[in-house]
Amino acid sequence: MTGVTTLNDKIFVIYEELPCIIVYMSQEPYNRLADIGISELKDPQDIAVSSSCLYVSDPVSVAIWRVTAANSKVDQWLSGVEAMSVSVTSEEKLMLLVWIDFEGSVEEHNWTWYGEIHVYSESAVKETVIRLSHDITAPWCAVATTKKTVIVSYGYEWHEINGVCELDMNGCMLKTFGSSPGEGVGQLKGPGYVSLDDEERIIVADTANNRVLLLKKQLMQQVLVTWHPQSLDEDAWGPVRLHYDSRSGRLLVGLDNGHLDIYELRT
């Protein structure tokens, strides 16, 4: 699974190399509805929603695809951009994490890249570019807070630092959580995705540690859920995508094997 989000009592899920959006009802028994096909979609990597549209990033087709929620009309909202993550700000602007300067390979365990954050209006006008410091090695995901700051997750397990940081709109570091990769308190290993709860606390998919963390205001960690696979073939392995649904108070967790787990966070 490479992305999950919710809109209008529906759950929308995307998968690697699948040229469509899978749609479910958001209440039990989670009936599957008609898929939304995007014929030129090659390798979707993330999905986000505004009040009326879905946006899917696809680095392989070098585009951001838009789907109007009311009628499932598809159009190529933006072309010529390789975005790993896409999110929507409280002002209905699109925030893209664009990968740059690739080096190495996964096979050799030295794969490295850097990033920029591009902010667009709904009419696809680029308004802001935030250049991330090279201290932020291998950024995965970027989401905006209502305080006009940005949360970024970064680091693969062979990098010196695996962390989550908060930046201002100039890219200056305000807070950081993480250290050398590991599974102890204050450590992350391959933090692949982040989301924000009602209080804008940070929820982290600590992928290689098979757990999801909640980072409180001073970035103190609380473990929300942990998986304990006996092998890579186990049914549940590696939380890779998150979406906190502020309407229902539920956290949707996409696992590496394609399963979707749903948790009630709001009591």
Backbone bond lengths (Angstrom), bond angles and torsions (degrees), N, CA, C in turn:
res aa  C-N    CA-C-N  psi(-1)  N-CA   C-N-CA  omega(-1)  CA-C   N-CA-C  phi
1 M - - - 1.463 - - 1.526 109.81 -
2 T 1.330 116.46 135.92 1.462 119.58 -179.91 1.526 113.50 -118.19
3 G 1.326 118.06 -0.67 1.455 118.54 177.15 1.509 112.08 -176.51
4 V 1.350 115.73 147.79 1.465 121.85 176.35 1.520 108.70 -150.00
5 T 1.327 116.19 142.09 1.455 121.33 176.34 1.513 108.61 -156.83
6 T 1.339 117.05 175.37 1.456 122.26 -179.48 1.527 110.34 -134.72
7 L 1.337 114.97 150.49 1.463 121.81 175.59 1.527 108.20 -165.17
8 N 1.329 115.61 133.84 1.469 121.77 174.08 1.529 112.71 51.76
9 D 1.342 116.31 50.35 1.466 122.22 176.66 1.529 113.39 63.56
10 K 1.334 116.71 26.50 1.455 121.12 176.94 1.526 109.32 -130.61
11 I 1.328 115.06 151.12 1.465 122.03 173.96 1.519 107.62 -108.07
12 F 1.323 116.17 133.88 1.468 122.23 -179.37 1.528 108.54 -118.49
13 V 1.326 116.49 128.26 1.462 122.12 -174.73 1.527 108.81 -130.06
14 I 1.339 116.44 139.79 1.462 121.23 173.92 1.518 109.14 -123.43
15 Y 1.332 114.33 152.55 1.459 122.07 -179.35 1.522 109.52 -129.89
16 E 1.316 114.89 152.09 1.457 121.63 178.73 1.526 110.79 -56.16
17 E 1.323 115.66 130.35 1.467 125.00 175.11 1.532 113.74 64.78
18 L 1.326 118.44 13.68 1.467 121.04 177.88 1.528 108.92 -102.69
19 P 1.348 119.27 119.52 1.477 121.43 -171.65 1.533 113.57 -84.26
20 C 1.319 116.31 48.49 1.462 119.48 178.50 1.524 109.25 -162.35
21 I 1.327 114.81 167.73 1.460 122.68 172.42 1.525 107.08 -105.91
22 I 1.324 116.96 126.57 1.460 122.08 177.16 1.529 107.98 -85.49
23 V 1.332 117.15 134.27 1.466 121.55 -173.62 1.531 109.52 -122.34
24 Y 1.346 114.98 133.41 1.461 121.54 175.78 1.528 109.39 -130.13
25 M 1.304 117.27 155.47 1.457 120.53 166.25 1.525 108.21 -68.86
26 S 1.333 116.88 148.84 1.463 119.89 -172.91 1.525 113.60 -90.21
27 Q 1.335 117.82 3.42 1.452 121.25 177.14 1.524 109.40 -118.96
28 E 1.332 115.64 152.80 1.457 119.59 177.56 1.523 110.39 -57.45
29 P 1.319 118.38 140.09 1.480 128.78 10.30 1.532 113.64 -89.47
30 Y 1.344 118.89 23.73 1.461 123.01 176.02 1.530 111.95 56.70
31 N 1.323 115.09 52.23 1.462 120.18 -179.44 1.519 110.95 -59.75
32 R 1.338 115.42 139.23 1.465 120.29 177.87 1.524 109.84 -82.26
33 L 1.321 116.03 133.85 1.452 122.77 178.29 1.525 109.25 -103.26
34 A 1.323 116.33 -174.05 1.468 120.22 179.31 1.526 110.40 -65.94
35 D 1.348 115.95 136.14 1.457 120.74 174.96 1.530 110.19 -66.34
36 I 1.338 114.77 155.54 1.467 120.61 172.91 1.527 107.11 -105.11
37 G 1.306 117.27 106.91 1.454 121.16 -178.22 1.520 112.32 -80.16
38 I 1.332 115.30 139.52 1.470 121.92 173.96 1.524 105.11 -128.92
39 S 1.317 116.67 97.98 1.470 121.25 -166.73 1.520 113.71 -60.19
40 E 1.328 118.30 -33.16 1.464 120.47 -177.41 1.526 113.02 -94.61
41 L 1.328 116.83 4.94 1.459 121.10 177.51 1.527 109.48 -71.79
42 K 1.341 116.95 125.73 1.466 120.56 -175.04 1.525 113.00 -108.41
43 D 1.319 118.33 -45.40 1.464 120.55 -176.17 1.529 109.06 -151.37
44 P 1.340 118.09 76.27 1.469 120.23 -176.85 1.517 111.81 -62.82
45 Q 1.349 115.61 137.63 1.457 120.28 -176.00 1.522 113.90 -117.82
46 D 1.333 118.35 -18.87 1.463 119.84 179.52 1.519 108.56 -163.45
47 I 1.348 115.55 158.92 1.454 121.46 178.89 1.525 108.14 -141.46
48 A 1.318 116.21 141.79 1.463 121.57 178.89 1.521 108.49 -145.30
49 V 1.346 116.07 163.53 1.458 119.93 -178.68 1.521 110.77 -129.19
50 S 1.345 114.53 145.29 1.451 122.28 165.06 1.525 106.32 -100.49
51 S 1.305 118.59 -164.29 1.459 120.92 179.53 1.523 112.58 -70.34
52 S 1.342 117.21 -17.81 1.467 118.72 -174.99 1.524 114.97 -139.21
53 C 1.344 117.71 -5.26 1.469 119.96 -174.78 1.519 111.56 -137.40
54 L 1.340 114.56 156.58 1.455 123.25 169.63 1.516 108.51 -104.60
55 Y 1.329 116.88 144.61 1.457 122.00 177.33 1.528 108.73 -127.71
56 V 1.330 116.43 131.09 1.457 121.96 -179.08 1.525 109.19 -122.36
57 S 1.330 116.35 126.49 1.470 120.37 176.69 1.518 109.72 -91.02
58 D 1.334 115.65 139.41 1.465 121.80 -179.10 1.524 109.11 -143.02
59 P 1.354 117.62 95.42 1.466 119.77 -179.18 1.521 114.03 -62.38
60 V 1.333 118.09 -26.96 1.458 119.98 -177.01 1.535 111.59 -74.29
61 S 1.326 117.64 -42.53 1.466 119.40 173.71 1.521 111.35 -83.46
62 V 1.332 116.67 0.00 1.469 124.58 176.79 1.535 109.18 52.97
63 A 1.330 115.30 54.87 1.458 119.57 -174.86 1.518 110.70 -155.97
64 I 1.339 113.75 161.37 1.451 122.91 167.13 1.524 106.44 -114.69
65 W 1.336 116.68 122.52 1.455 121.94 -178.00 1.521 109.69 -99.29
66 R 1.338 115.99 138.36 1.462 121.18 -179.83 1.521 109.57 -115.15
67 V 1.331 115.65 138.63 1.467 121.80 176.91 1.517 108.04 -125.18
68 T 1.315 117.39 121.90 1.464 121.49 176.76 1.529 108.52 -74.10
69 A 1.320 116.65 124.13 1.463 120.68 -173.38 1.523 112.46 -63.37
70 A 1.320 117.65 -35.61 1.463 121.03 -173.59 1.524 112.89 -66.41
71 N 1.346 116.94 -35.86 1.474 119.11 -174.47 1.531 114.18 -132.55
72 S 1.337 117.04 6.26 1.478 123.02 179.62 1.527 113.04 60.69
73 K 1.324 117.44 24.05 1.468 121.10 176.32 1.531 109.25 -69.17
74 V 1.331 116.95 131.74 1.463 123.10 -177.38 1.511 110.35 -107.70
75 D 1.350 116.45 135.74 1.462 119.18 171.22 1.524 109.11 -146.00
76 Q 1.331 115.37 158.56 1.470 121.16 177.98 1.522 106.57 -84.43
77 W 1.332 114.51 96.13 1.465 120.18 -173.92 1.525 111.67 -68.11
78 L 1.319 117.25 -35.47 1.459 121.28 -178.45 1.519 108.18 -148.67
79 S 1.323 117.54 139.17 1.462 121.67 178.21 1.521 110.08 -125.69
80 G 1.338 115.71 161.35 1.454 121.15 176.11 1.515 114.23 80.38
81 V 1.351 117.87 20.03 1.464 119.88 -179.77 1.527 109.13 -132.40
82 E 1.347 116.57 131.84 1.460 122.83 177.87 1.526 108.88 -100.35
83 A 1.326 116.20 92.53 1.463 121.37 -176.34 1.519 110.55 -106.20
84 M 1.326 116.07 127.91 1.455 120.91 176.25 1.517 110.69 -79.23
85 S 1.334 117.66 -42.98 1.459 119.93 -179.88 1.515 110.28 -127.04
86 V 1.326 115.10 151.83 1.459 122.21 176.58 1.521 107.76 -135.32
87 S 1.323 116.56 136.21 1.464 121.05 177.20 1.520 108.28 -144.47
88 V 1.318 115.85 163.75 1.457 121.84 -178.08 1.519 108.38 -116.92
89 T 1.330 117.39 130.54 1.455 121.48 -179.43 1.526 110.51 -81.56
90 S 1.319 116.05 171.28 1.465 120.98 178.67 1.527 112.05 -64.68
91 E 1.327 116.67 -16.51 1.475 121.63 177.28 1.515 111.97 -96.89
92 E 1.337 116.49 12.83 1.469 122.80 178.44 1.530 112.49 64.69
93 K 1.313 115.88 31.11 1.464 120.54 172.14 1.524 108.61 -97.36
94 L 1.324 116.46 155.14 1.457 121.59 -179.64 1.524 109.74 -96.92
95 M 1.329 115.63 128.29 1.459 121.37 178.00 1.521 108.41 -111.41
96 L 1.319 116.93 119.33 1.455 122.43 -178.67 1.527 109.57 -112.84
97 L 1.329 115.89 134.32 1.461 120.87 169.67 1.515 107.30 -96.25
98 V 1.317 116.35 112.02 1.467 122.61 -175.02 1.525 108.56 -102.47
99 W 1.332 116.14 125.40 1.461 121.50 178.51 1.528 110.35 -80.00
100 I 1.335 116.65 138.52 1.469 121.85 176.52 1.533 108.62 -139.37
101 D 1.330 115.67 161.74 1.475 122.91 170.83 1.528 112.86 55.97
102 F 1.333 116.25 60.28 1.462 120.57 177.21 1.524 111.00 -72.11
103 E 1.337 115.84 141.14 1.455 122.12 176.02 1.526 108.82 -141.77
104 G 1.322 118.39 149.72 1.451 122.96 172.56 1.516 113.94 71.60
105 S 1.341 115.78 -162.27 1.454 121.20 -177.23 1.518 109.97 -151.11
106 V 1.339 116.01 158.30 1.458 121.25 175.99 1.523 109.89 -65.15
107 E 1.329 116.49 -40.85 1.458 121.23 -176.96 1.530 112.01 -59.35
108 E 1.320 116.38 -36.56 1.467 120.07 -178.61 1.526 112.40 -92.16
109 H 1.317 117.10 3.15 1.464 122.91 179.28 1.536 112.55 55.08
110 N 1.317 114.82 41.77 1.470 118.75 174.38 1.534 111.04 -138.27
111 W 1.318 116.27 17.82 1.466 121.12 -177.66 1.526 109.99 -63.17
112 T 1.316 115.96 127.36 1.467 122.12 -176.79 1.523 109.31 -142.01
113 W 1.315 116.09 144.90 1.462 121.29 173.25 1.525 108.21 -152.44
114 Y 1.316 115.36 168.03 1.465 121.74 177.99 1.527 107.63 -126.32
115 G 1.322 117.77 -176.03 1.454 116.72 -173.09 1.512 114.82 -155.28
116 E 1.313 113.35 165.36 1.455 123.80 171.03 1.522 108.10 -132.72
117 I 1.322 116.40 151.52 1.454 121.56 174.03 1.525 108.02 -108.55
118 H 1.323 115.67 124.43 1.461 121.69 178.41 1.521 108.95 -112.37
119 V 1.324 116.33 130.92 1.464 121.75 179.23 1.522 109.00 -112.26
120 Y 1.345 115.57 126.89 1.463 122.48 -177.03 1.520 110.77 -119.54
121 S 1.330 115.25 150.30 1.459 120.40 169.30 1.526 109.01 -75.31
122 E 1.343 117.14 169.74 1.465 120.72 177.95 1.521 111.95 -61.15
123 S 1.336 116.73 -24.87 1.464 120.87 179.30 1.530 112.28 -89.27
124 A 1.343 116.94 16.05 1.470 123.96 174.91 1.526 113.65 68.28
125 V 1.326 117.27 30.24 1.464 121.95 173.62 1.523 108.20 -94.71
126 K 1.337 116.18 123.53 1.463 119.57 178.82 1.522 109.55 -72.37
127 E 1.334 116.42 122.31 1.461 121.33 -175.89 1.526 113.24 -107.00
128 T 1.329 116.92 -31.63 1.462 120.62 -173.56 1.521 109.94 -145.18
129 V 1.331 116.28 141.23 1.462 122.22 170.37 1.524 107.84 -125.50
130 I 1.328 116.62 124.18 1.459 122.47 176.78 1.523 107.46 -110.33
131 R 1.301 117.57 113.53 1.468 121.77 179.51 1.520 109.15 -86.62
132 L 1.303 116.11 118.96 1.457 120.46 -177.60 1.521 110.43 -79.92
133 S 1.312 115.89 139.40 1.457 122.01 176.21 1.523 110.25 -59.31
134 H 1.328 117.01 149.53 1.461 120.47 175.93 1.527 112.05 -70.25
135 D 1.346 117.87 -5.97 1.462 120.27 169.87 1.520 110.72 -69.08
136 I 1.339 116.07 -22.06 1.466 121.28 176.89 1.523 106.63 -91.36
137 T 1.319 115.32 84.17 1.460 121.93 -175.37 1.529 110.08 -86.09
138 A 1.327 116.32 131.30 1.467 122.41 177.31 1.528 112.66 59.99
139 P 1.351 118.35 60.67 1.469 119.90 177.06 1.523 111.34 -70.25
140 W 1.338 115.76 140.76 1.459 121.95 -176.48 1.523 113.33 -107.72
141 C 1.323 116.22 -39.50 1.458 119.53 -167.18 1.518 109.17 -152.38
142 A 1.340 116.74 146.42 1.463 121.82 177.15 1.523 109.43 -138.61
143 V 1.330 116.18 128.52 1.465 121.49 175.72 1.516 108.61 -132.34
144 A 1.327 116.37 148.89 1.456 122.18 -177.84 1.525 111.10 -96.68
145 T 1.329 116.39 146.14 1.456 121.71 171.57 1.526 108.70 -96.99
146 T 1.319 116.67 171.37 1.470 120.17 175.90 1.527 111.59 -76.63
147 K 1.330 117.62 -8.11 1.469 122.08 179.50 1.529 111.64 -88.52
148 K 1.347 115.59 10.07 1.470 121.15 -176.39 1.525 111.01 61.35
149 T 1.321 115.44 41.99 1.454 121.82 169.28 1.529 107.80 -122.84
150 V 1.328 115.87 170.57 1.465 121.45 -175.79 1.524 109.34 -128.79
151 I 1.336 115.79 135.58 1.458 122.24 174.95 1.530 108.24 -101.78
152 V 1.330 116.35 129.27 1.471 121.61 -178.18 1.530 108.81 -128.63
153 S 1.335 116.33 132.50 1.470 120.96 171.32 1.526 108.04 -100.75
154 Y 1.342 116.96 146.61 1.465 118.58 -175.18 1.531 111.45 -158.36
155 G 1.333 114.20 155.56 1.454 121.36 173.43 1.509 113.79 107.58
156 Y 1.333 115.53 134.38 1.454 123.37 169.70 1.526 106.36 -102.62
157 E 1.330 117.82 163.65 1.457 119.19 -171.35 1.519 114.32 -65.63
158 W 1.347 119.07 -14.84 1.465 119.57 176.70 1.534 112.41 -95.98
159 H 1.336 117.58 0.63 1.459 119.91 177.30 1.533 111.19 -84.62
160 E 1.319 114.87 159.33 1.464 120.10 -175.97 1.520 112.06 -63.40
161 I 1.343 117.13 -39.87 1.461 122.01 -178.65 1.525 110.04 -124.58
162 N 1.324 116.22 133.04 1.467 123.26 169.09 1.516 106.29 -117.41
163 G 1.345 117.05 120.55 1.451 116.95 -172.48 1.515 115.14 -157.12
164 V 1.317 113.20 179.00 1.460 124.06 172.15 1.514 106.52 -131.40
165 C 1.333 117.17 133.05 1.454 119.34 -177.88 1.524 110.13 -133.49
166 E 1.330 114.60 160.53 1.459 122.16 173.84 1.524 108.16 -114.67
167 L 1.333 116.19 127.65 1.460 122.49 -177.16 1.515 110.55 -118.74
168 D 1.332 116.25 154.31 1.461 118.47 168.48 1.526 108.62 -85.14
169 M 1.328 117.10 179.99 1.459 120.34 -173.86 1.523 112.83 -74.89
170 N 1.326 117.13 -0.66 1.467 121.50 172.31 1.523 111.56 -100.52
171 G 1.328 116.10 0.49 1.457 120.17 -179.96 1.512 114.66 87.20
172 C 1.344 117.81 7.57 1.465 121.25 179.65 1.529 110.46 -79.86
173 M 1.330 116.80 136.95 1.450 122.91 -177.52 1.522 110.89 -72.13
174 L 1.343 116.73 127.98 1.458 122.44 177.10 1.525 111.56 -104.96
175 K 1.330 116.51 -44.90 1.462 122.53 178.52 1.519 108.39 -143.24
176 T 1.322 115.49 155.77 1.462 118.65 176.39 1.520 109.65 -147.36
177 F 1.319 116.18 146.97 1.463 123.18 176.29 1.520 107.08 -132.46
178 G 1.317 116.36 135.60 1.452 119.59 179.51 1.512 111.55 125.42
179 S 1.329 115.03 176.21 1.463 121.22 -177.68 1.524 106.55 -167.14
180 S 1.312 117.11 -148.42 1.459 119.32 172.74 1.527 107.87 -62.14
181 P 1.338 118.51 148.28 1.462 120.00 -176.82 1.523 112.33 -62.26
182 G 1.331 115.26 138.14 1.456 120.68 -179.98 1.511 109.86 -179.67
183 E 1.314 116.55 -177.14 1.460 121.11 -175.81 1.518 113.00 -114.34
184 G 1.338 117.10 8.41 1.455 120.41 -178.59 1.516 112.96 -84.90
185 V 1.335 115.29 -176.85 1.467 121.08 176.38 1.521 108.77 -63.32
186 G 1.326 116.23 131.59 1.461 120.64 -179.86 1.505 114.26 81.91
187 Q 1.338 117.41 5.79 1.460 121.26 -179.55 1.527 111.14 -118.00
188 L 1.328 115.20 151.45 1.453 124.06 174.79 1.524 108.07 -130.59
189 K 1.325 115.86 161.47 1.460 119.42 173.89 1.529 107.65 -142.06
190 G 1.332 115.81 103.80 1.455 120.79 -177.81 1.515 113.23 67.08
191 P 1.343 118.66 57.43 1.468 120.67 -179.60 1.526 111.26 -70.84
192 G 1.328 116.39 92.87 1.459 120.33 -168.04 1.501 116.65 -78.78
193 Y 1.342 119.15 -21.86 1.462 118.23 -173.98 1.515 109.36 -158.48
194 V 1.333 115.96 154.43 1.460 121.75 176.53 1.523 109.93 -135.49
195 S 1.335 115.01 155.97 1.459 122.73 171.95 1.521 107.13 -144.69
196 L 1.323 117.73 168.63 1.460 122.20 -178.86 1.522 109.72 -120.94
197 D 1.356 117.07 139.62 1.459 119.68 177.87 1.531 110.44 -89.50
198 D 1.331 117.27 -167.77 1.467 121.31 -176.54 1.521 113.02 -60.59
199 E 1.336 116.43 -31.70 1.462 121.25 -179.40 1.526 111.85 -94.42
200 E 1.325 116.08 9.13 1.465 123.32 -176.89 1.525 112.43 60.85
201 R 1.334 115.35 30.34 1.454 119.82 166.61 1.525 107.37 -76.80
202 I 1.321 115.88 152.47 1.459 121.16 -171.87 1.523 110.05 -92.70
203 I 1.334 116.00 127.68 1.460 122.48 173.89 1.525 106.62 -105.37
204 V 1.331 117.56 128.49 1.462 122.55 -172.85 1.519 110.94 -120.13
205 A 1.327 116.45 129.41 1.464 120.86 168.65 1.526 107.33 -83.25
206 D 1.326 115.79 98.22 1.470 121.92 179.82 1.531 106.79 -84.41
207 T 1.325 115.08 77.82 1.466 122.54 -160.49 1.524 113.90 -57.12
208 A 1.319 117.60 -55.88 1.464 120.08 -174.41 1.522 113.09 -72.02
209 N 1.343 117.68 -13.89 1.459 121.70 173.36 1.527 112.68 -93.36
210 N 1.337 117.32 1.63 1.465 121.99 177.61 1.527 112.82 55.40
211 R 1.336 115.44 45.49 1.458 118.60 -179.81 1.519 110.28 -151.29
212 V 1.324 115.03 161.97 1.462 122.28 173.53 1.520 107.67 -118.12
213 L 1.331 116.70 130.51 1.458 122.64 -178.33 1.519 111.06 -112.10
214 L 1.332 114.92 150.17 1.465 121.62 169.25 1.519 106.99 -110.97
215 L 1.339 116.70 123.83 1.466 121.36 177.72 1.518 107.90 -100.39
216 K 1.309 116.25 116.21 1.464 121.04 -178.12 1.524 109.55 -76.48
217 K 1.328 116.03 -176.57 1.468 121.44 -169.25 1.520 113.59 -52.14
218 Q 1.310 117.72 -43.11 1.463 120.02 179.85 1.529 111.34 -92.94
219 L 1.345 115.85 21.38 1.459 123.39 178.62 1.528 111.85 60.97
220 M 1.352 114.63 37.85 1.458 120.45 169.80 1.525 107.44 -89.08
221 Q 1.305 117.65 137.56 1.455 119.84 -170.48 1.520 113.99 -92.71
222 Q 1.321 115.29 147.90 1.457 123.68 170.67 1.527 106.40 -134.71
223 V 1.326 117.37 130.10 1.460 120.68 178.59 1.525 108.64 -80.84
224 L 1.332 117.22 121.48 1.455 121.57 179.42 1.524 111.79 -86.90
225 V 1.312 117.32 -43.93 1.464 121.02 -178.46 1.526 108.59 -156.01
226 T 1.329 115.50 146.56 1.459 121.89 -179.83 1.519 109.61 -133.60
227 W 1.318 116.82 142.09 1.457 122.50 173.88 1.522 108.15 -107.52
228 H 1.338 116.63 149.57 1.463 121.13 -177.62 1.517 110.56 -129.64
229 P 1.324 117.83 67.89 1.469 119.66 178.93 1.516 110.76 -70.03
230 Q 1.330 114.99 143.88 1.462 120.12 176.42 1.527 111.56 -84.98
231 S 1.340 116.09 -20.77 1.461 120.69 179.08 1.523 107.99 -157.60
232 L 1.329 116.14 172.58 1.462 120.14 178.49 1.513 111.95 -67.43
233 D 1.332 117.69 -13.26 1.460 120.85 -179.74 1.524 113.15 -90.41
234 E 1.328 117.14 -2.51 1.458 120.09 -179.81 1.530 110.48 -63.60
235 D 1.353 115.40 153.49 1.466 121.01 -176.37 1.524 112.66 -58.94
236 A 1.316 118.02 -43.15 1.465 121.07 -177.99 1.518 109.26 -108.97
237 W 1.311 116.04 118.83 1.464 118.88 -179.44 1.517 109.94 -154.73
238 G 1.309 117.13 122.87 1.445 122.59 170.33 1.522 116.73 72.25
239 P 1.359 118.99 94.48 1.461 119.76 171.82 1.524 109.76 -68.19
240 V 1.322 117.43 121.25 1.466 120.47 -174.87 1.528 113.57 -115.12
241 R 1.321 118.33 -21.47 1.465 121.32 -179.72 1.516 109.71 -138.67
242 L 1.341 115.84 147.19 1.460 122.92 -179.28 1.520 109.97 -133.44
243 H 1.330 115.23 148.70 1.458 120.31 166.75 1.516 108.04 -149.13
244 Y 1.347 116.38 119.62 1.456 120.61 173.74 1.521 108.13 -92.45
245 D 1.334 115.98 122.21 1.456 122.32 -179.26 1.527 108.34 -93.77
246 S 1.331 116.79 102.21 1.464 121.23 -175.80 1.525 112.32 -65.86
247 R 1.322 116.43 -21.78 1.458 119.71 179.23 1.525 112.28 -70.43
248 S 1.313 116.48 -41.99 1.463 121.21 -176.00 1.525 113.68 -103.18
249 G 1.339 117.13 -16.43 1.456 120.31 -175.51 1.509 113.52 76.69
250 R 1.329 116.61 21.08 1.462 120.56 -178.64 1.527 110.82 -106.12
251 L 1.324 114.57 148.34 1.461 121.97 176.25 1.516 108.49 -107.60
252 L 1.327 116.79 123.15 1.462 122.39 176.64 1.523 108.15 -99.72
253 V 1.321 116.22 126.44 1.467 122.09 -177.12 1.519 108.81 -119.73
254 G 1.331 116.68 115.91 1.451 121.83 175.68 1.514 110.22 -89.80
255 L 1.331 116.52 127.26 1.453 121.80 -178.20 1.525 111.15 -95.72
256 D 1.321 114.89 159.76 1.456 121.36 -176.95 1.530 112.61 -60.37
257 N 1.333 116.99 -28.03 1.462 120.30 -178.94 1.526 112.68 -85.47
258 G 1.348 118.00 1.47 1.455 121.36 177.86 1.505 114.73 100.16
259 H 1.335 118.05 -10.22 1.459 120.58 178.50 1.533 110.69 -72.54
260 L 1.339 116.21 155.79 1.460 122.19 177.30 1.517 108.37 -122.56
261 D 1.336 117.46 120.54 1.459 123.03 175.69 1.521 108.99 -103.27
262 I 1.337 116.83 143.29 1.458 121.96 -178.54 1.534 109.03 -125.90
263 Y 1.339 116.10 128.96 1.456 122.17 -177.11 1.526 110.24 -126.15
264 E 1.333 116.16 142.41 1.457 122.00 174.45 1.514 108.40 -85.60
265 L 1.328 117.80 117.05 1.463 120.61 178.04 1.519 112.29 -99.71
266 R 1.311 116.97 -30.17 1.455 121.19 -176.70 1.518 109.14 -94.25
267 T 1.345 116.34 127.25 1.467 120.41 179.71 1.515 110.13 -104.49
